[in-house]
Amino acid sequence: MSNRKYFGTDGIRGRVGDAPITPEFVLKLGWAAGKVLARHGSRKIIIGKDTRISGYMLESALEAGLAAAGLSASFTGPMPTPAIAYLTRAFRAEAGIVISASHNPFYDNGIKFFSIEGTKLPD
């Protein structure tokens, strides 16, 4: 069992293709998050991303993991992070997920989760 901490102060971030921002890791992350979220009964997840090209690949891996855990996602396409937080709360989705690395270089990307209330998840 690994004691490695993947989540930082604002989700998981890093260079695309280097651990942990790989399709394989994001697939596993989607599955693990899906298993936890499925315990709450809701199956509604909202996923948004910024305009980085890698976002499409990571979104597909995340969706596959969530689907393997029995959840389905609604996709917003490119959208600002605060909008995903708002939509998560407005639609009472079990979670909102944003694929973005904000102001970081184009070769980076990240994943951030929002609660049903549209707030960032605590460490």
N, C-alpha and C positions, 0 to 999 in steps of 0.2 A: 504494500500500500504506500502510495506516494504522499509525502507531507508538503509537496510543492503547492504554493498559493498562486493561482492564476489570475484572480480578480484583484485589481488595484483600486485606486480611489475612484475611478470612473469606468469600471468594467474591465474587459480584457483588451489589451492593445499590443501591437507589435508589427513587425515587418511581414508582409504577406509571403507565405512560402516557408517561413521560419517558425518553429514552434513558439507559441501555441497557435499562431494564425495560419493553420493549414486546413484543407478540406476535411482531412481525417479527424482532426481534433474537433472541428466545428460540428461535424456529424455526431460525434460522441457527446459533445456539449448539448446539442439539440435533443438527443435521446435522454440524457440525464435530466435536463430541465423539464422535458416532457413528462417523465415519470413522476417528478416532484409535483408539477402543476396538475397532472391528472388526478392526484389524490384530493384535490379541492373540488372536483366534480365538473368544473367548467372546461370546455374544450376550445374556447375562443382565444386566439393569440393574434396580435397585430405585429407585423414586421415591416419596418421601413429601413431605408438606407440613404446614404448620400450618393454623389455621382461618380464615385470611384469605380473603375471597371471591375476591380476585384470583388466589389459588393455583390455582383450577380452570382459569382461562383460561391461565395460564402453563404449567400441567401439560399441557394439550392441545397448546399450541404446541411444547413440549419433546418430547412424544411424537411429534408429526408429523415433527419434524426427525430424531429418532432412527430412526423408521420409514423415512424417506427414505434414510437411510444403511444400512439393512438390519438394524437392531436392533429388538428388542421389549423392552418394559418391564413389570415387575410393579409394581402400585400398592398402596401400603399405606393410602392415605387419610390423614387427619390423624393425625400421630404425632410424638412428640418427636424432635428431631434426634439425640440419642445412640442412640435405638432404630434409626434408619436405619443409623448406623455399625455397630452390633452386627449387624443383619440382613445387611448387605453382607458382613461377614466370615463370619458363620455359614453363609450360603448360597453362599459363594464367588462372589458376583456380580462381574462385571468392574468395576462401579462402583455407588456409591450416590449419589443426587442428592436434595437437600432443597430445597424451595421454602419459604423462611421469611425473615423479617427480624428474628426474635428479639424483642428488647425495643423495637424501633423502632416508630414510629407506624403505625396501620392502613393508611394510604395508601402505605406503603413495602412492598417485598417484595424478595426476593433469591434467589440460587441458589448452593448450595454442593455441591461434589463430594467424594466419599470414594473412596479406593482400594479395591482388592480386600481389603486388610488392615483396612479400616474406619477408616483414618486420613485426615486432611485432606491434600489435595494440596499440595505445596510451591509457592511462588511460582515 
